[in-house]
Amino acid sequence: MKKYQTVPVATGGQIKELASALVEAIPRGLSFEDAQYWIGKKNKLASEMRKILVRSNGNEHSEAISSWENFYRDYFGLNIDLSVVSVSKKPIEGKWRLLVIADITLETLYAKCKGLFPCWLWTNDNLDKKVIYNERDAKNGAYAIWARDEVEADEKYKNLSANQIKGMNIKTETLAERLIHELKHFKETGKHLDIKNITLCSGSRYSDGSVPFVDWSDDDKLYVYWYFPDDSSDNLRAREAVSN
């Protein structure tokens, strides 16, 4: 009978210690980007090294990024390394939230919402087949945006249709970003967004050209429905997004 040597598995603490030692061994004078390339492969050790590198590089958003890693682990069972996600400069005026968007399907996002609180969707079709356009998506990797973080969507965009917003070159939340915003807000507060008004997700389009919207309805449900791209009203408002 063959005898096989048992290979010990490194503990979390041992990985962190090894990562720290290896980061110290990175040649001095390398740019931050070159150091990340030097680290190389995607695995637990490389992930830990990147986190150390980001902290040592003075990333002011490291705590927020860590909270997003916890969010995706707690809600979706995903262990995602977000330490190298690029974050644009935070807008000066107003209240903003950093949203980090991972590659999760709309069906999965809506299902998670439905598992946590009452929801209503206007269609039985697959959302990922219904939504054919997004200003941004995470298919090529997670990304970050700054989004207006008031309970109600931006008042300054009331009475503006999705077509008008597009014509003004204003970046706004996509449907995926709005659902993730809802989930993160609910996780932290147990409450909901858009109690009185509606977020027009003008960064997305359904296959027929209509525009998704999301709100917390009068009958205490999260609604996902649509408006025509030329529709506008006082309580229909987009949420501004700022990204690289």
Secondary structure, DSSP 8 states (H G I E B T S, - for coil): -----------HHHHHHHHHHHHHTS-TT--HHHHHHHH-S-SHHHHHHHHHHHHHTT-TTHHHHHHHHHHHHHHH------TT-------SSS-EEEEEE-S--HHHHHHHHHHHS-EEES-SS-HHHHEEEES--STTS-EEEEEE-SSS--GGGTT--HHHHHHTT--B--HHHHHHHHHHHHHHHS--S-SSSEEE-TTEEETTS-EEEEEE-TTS-EEEEEE-TT---TTEE--BEE--
